């Protein structure tokens, strides 16, 4: 996922150390043509399964892994080495998987305690159908900037906003696009974000110089996205007022609407601002919500609470639309994401061990003789790693290390490379159906990646703006 940022600080360190994949470690040295041929077959397998047959991504990716096994065996690579590559690749996602479990519990208990229903309830008073998508984009940008966590923003306030959109009969795809655009914009620009710290640290750029330099692409991306969401937002008359009133009454009667229910959200916000790491922050949000749930729901038992944390919260209000919106969360709901992440990262491990990605990155370096070419190569490398490996952090680390010397040779400051890594690596991952962020967001928001991707305008614009910057030299800094 862009993933929940303060929460993955330890994960980043672990990956940058034990689990980092280095280009020179690949077991095979392939020609550029052969590497491109392997990738073409992989894309054909995955695209045919997902797009043509409408399969869940798991089966096409397993088919792609089997193809890589056959290819590796043809190249006389032992099965033991390929199996080890799968384990190594999947190992890079273990930190994210634990975070998924905790966020699943957080969502379910925030439903039971009334945290998310309360946000929806009060939100109906001041957010109407008019300008809804623009307001959603602005709110998620602000929350993402404050806590430096795109996934936490999407899984909390984003879930509430999706519920409001459903109640007003607005497009869930556009709403999800606005949520993700705002969450990743805020995350990208936040000094609390792991990916922001990772990009600056990978190339040796001072953090706040890196953040200031990102304004060259972030401000245009923000303004263009805001204008588009403004014009896409329906007139207030489009909203189905009667259904909203009915839903508001149902929220009052069937859920715990109280100002006290917002305490867990405030706690998570404060701990994130103080840079407290994942497990303590999420645990505090879960425990505080559980206490409030026990106080407000006298018949709640420990056994029922455990069922909610594992299986998710289930609302039985008799109002189908509200029940479908608020019945979610739990550890069990994260299993789709967990299995998808493990398979995607395992495939990425094989691609590295077989020398496919290293061969492509190494082959293009000799032709990078201008600023426009090196920035274009970095952009396409970041996007490619995202689609091939499905991993956000590797899309920053690998192109960063591969092209760092080229930026040095051209006299470019490190912050120039750091910005391109964020524009083409960090914000692209939610657009990948089998990417860590794409899988997680689909599961949490209930909108598929292919549905929301065309409306995640900020994420789509950032790579394009980086390319424009490279050709126009706007925002390019030399030593």
Secondary structure, 3 states (H helix, E strand, C coil): CCCCCHHHHHHHHHHHHCCCCCHHHCCCCCCHHHHHHHHHHHHHHHHHHHHHCCCCHHHHHHHHHHHHHHHHHHCCCCHHHHHHHHHHHHHCCHHHHHHHHHHHHHHHHHHHHCHHHHHHHHHHHHCCCCCHHHHHHHHHHHHHHHHCCHHHHHHCHHHHHHHHHHHCCCCHHHHHHHHHHHHHHHHHHCCCCHHHHHHHHHHCCCHHHHHHHCHHHHHHHHHHHHHHHHHHCCCHHHCCHHHHHHHHHHHHHHCCCCHHHHHHHHHHHHHHHCCCCHHHHHHHHHHHHHHHHHHHCCCCCHHHHHHHHHHCECCCCCCHHHHHHHCECCHHHHHHHHHHHHHHHHHHHHHHHCCHHHHHHHHHHHHCCCHHHHHHHHHHHHHHHHHHHCCHHHHHHHHHHHHHHHHHHCCECHHHHHHHHHHHCHHHHHHCCCCHHHHHHHHHHCCCHHHHHHHCHHHHHHHHHHHHHHHHCCCCCEC
